[in-house]
Amino acid sequence: MSNAHASHEKCLLTVISEAVLEARLLDDLQRLGAPGWTVSDARGRGNRGVRNAGWDNDGNVRIEVVCSRTLAEKLSQHVQQQYYADYAMICYLSAVEVLRPEKF
């Protein structure tokens, strides 16, 4: 495998939350040093019932950040401390391999 196709391990932080928090969460991520993120609408069922998709305040958003494990842990701790008690939200970390490590 050539160096151009070599993979590099990073961490994927995924936050699924009430859409009403999107702007606050993105502000937090920027302030705490996230290199970038992807936001998409999300729907599903959990212990707080069925959530519909859509870009209004009744839906959920899925926010994904690829970064170092250290930063992902810092971001996830912040999210848990600030929002878990009052909002429907889950957060998890996954090891991922990226092909363009300079982006993260």
N, C-alpha and C positions, 0 to 999 in steps of 0.2 A: 504494500500500500504506500503510495507516495505521501509525502508530508502534507500536501495540499488537501488530502482526504483524511488525515489523521483526526481522530476524535479526542476531545478533551472533556474531562468530567466537571460538571457544574451542578448546581442544585436548582430545582424548580419549586418555587413557592406558589401554591395555588390557594386562593381565597375565594370562597363562594359566599356571597353576602346579599342582604337586602339592597336593592338598587338605590334606595334613598341615601345610602352611604358612599356611593361611588365617588363623588367629588372629594369628600373628606379623606377617603382611603387613598386616592391618587395624590392628593396634597401631602399626606403622611409619607407615602412611598418616595415621592420626590425629595422631601425634606430629609429623609433618613438615608438617602443615597442610592436608591434603586436605579440601575442603569437604563431601565425602560420597562415596559409592561405591555400586555395584550389584554383587552377587555372584550368580553362577549356576553350576550344574554344567556341565562341559564334557567332551567326549570327542573323540577324534581319533587321528591317527597322525602320528608325527614320527620323528626320528632315534633316539629311545629306544623305539620300538615303539608298539603300539596301547595306548591308555589308555581304560579304561571310565568311564562316567559314574556318578554316585552321590554321596551325601553322606558317604561313609566315607573313610578315609585312602588307599584304593587309587585313587580317582578324581582328577579335575582340577577346579579352579575357574577361573572367568573373572571377573576383577575389573576394573571399568571406573570411571574417574574423569574427570569433565569439569571442567576448570579452566583457568587461564592456561597458555600455552606454557611460561613460565619455571618454574612450579611442576611441570608435567608432566615437564619435563626433569630437575628436581631429584629428583623421586620415582623416575623411571626409572633415573637414575644410582645412586641408593641401592639399588634392587632388584638391579641388575646387580652392583654391588660386593659386596653381602651374600649373594646367593643363586645366581648363575649357575654358579659353580664346582661346587657340590654338589647342585643340584636340577634336575629337568626343568622348564624354564621358558622362556617367550618373553615379550617385552615390546615393544609398538610404540605409536607416536604417530600420530594422525590429526587433521587439521583438521576441525572440525565447526561447524555454525551452530546456535545455540540461540535459542529464542524467548522465554525468560525469563531474561535475563542476571543478574538480581539473585539467582538461585538458586546462581550459581557464582562 
